[in-house]
Amino acid sequence: MPANLPAEAKSKWRKVMEAKTPEEKLAALKEFMSAIPKHKGTEKLRMQITRQMASLRREIELRKRKKAGRGEQFFVEKVGDIQVVLLGFPNSGKTTFLKCITGANVRSNLSPFSTKKPQPGVAIWKGVYFQLIDTPSIMEGASKGAFEGNRVLALAKNADAILLVIDATVDPLYQFEILRKELEESRISLTKPRAIVKIERKRHGGIVIIGNLENTTQQEVISLLREYGIYHAIVTIEGSATLDAIEEAIFGSINYKPTAIILTKVDQGISKEICEKFARKVHPIPVFLFSEKTCKSFSFDRVAEYIFASLDLIKVYTRNPRTGKVEEKPVVVKRGTKVIEIAKIIHSQLYRNFKYAKVWSTRFKFNPQKVGKDFVPEDNDIVEIVS
């Protein structure tokens, strides 16, 4: 990431942030690009800005098409608790996997790029609803718009997690490296980075930093942000962030997506040793073996458990205070969520009229326990809201 950009470049970046429309932002980015010095330290930034400009051009063109009645809906609204996007090369087995796991009524064939638009299906694990989305195939150059790959990558950016579907019979490591490269160029990380920094601009309140800094101070961060015309913002840090990480986040945060690999067609002459070697190469990303013939015996539970744990979620079961019935479907929330926030998810009236809650948990010696609004449930706890 470049450091010490000239004052002219920082000034032009302010115009990018102030832009109101895609057309204005595109024009501002062109000016910003012209002010970035050309050297090795700015290579990544120049590439990132080039992709942003290309994305804006496509957005502008797509809007024109929609006005002319030629647009096609590509966004998939989240249904259920966790949205997972399937990404892979042509004929990697994405559609076959979707049909196997969810029973979705979708057609698959051997023709490359046969999937033209996203196709959703739902799988259930311990009452948690996973929405799996089959997507059009992507290839090298997807992040730059090849085969409309940028639209597929946008789906991945909006999803909660990613499954890379890789054909074991056709150089699986090459497929993985291309998919990872395209995702990284779209600011999507498959492994948790040392620091995840998000900068949310505000109208007032100054600069508020939440999280840990590494080899820098709050004053240095504030000075850096002011150089880019950011005077009011909440900077949220997950992990420990250096000043370079803060500067990189100014141009767009990295999106971490828990990722697993579905290695398909393993029944077509692929030895156990080949699979194990591939798994070692892609570590720490887990690999799950799949073939159409063994569809019925494939355990989605292991995939679901991995994604659920990686997202740091918990299942909280609710109990009806009148009937004593415990709902089969849990409320899925981030670990650390307070009981008052769970009440709000269940019903706004329970949130407004909250008195206390009863909690049943294997952690307690005696059940239930009466708790206040700030109590933090754990996985598999049962909660009854009293209002």
Beta strands, then each sheet from edge to edge (+ up, - down):
strand 1: 82-87
strand 2: 119-125
strand 3: 128-134
strand 4: 161-167
strand 5: 188-189
strand 6: 195-201
strand 7: 207-213
strand 8: 233-241
strand 9: 255-256
strand 10: 259-264
strand 11: 287-289
strand 12: 313-318
strand 13: 331-334
strand 14: 356-360
strand 15: 369-371
strand 16: 382-386
sheet 1: 2+ 3- 1- 4- 10- 11-
sheet 2: 5+ 9+
sheet 3: 6+ 8- 7-
sheet 4: 13+ 12- 16- 14+ 15-
end
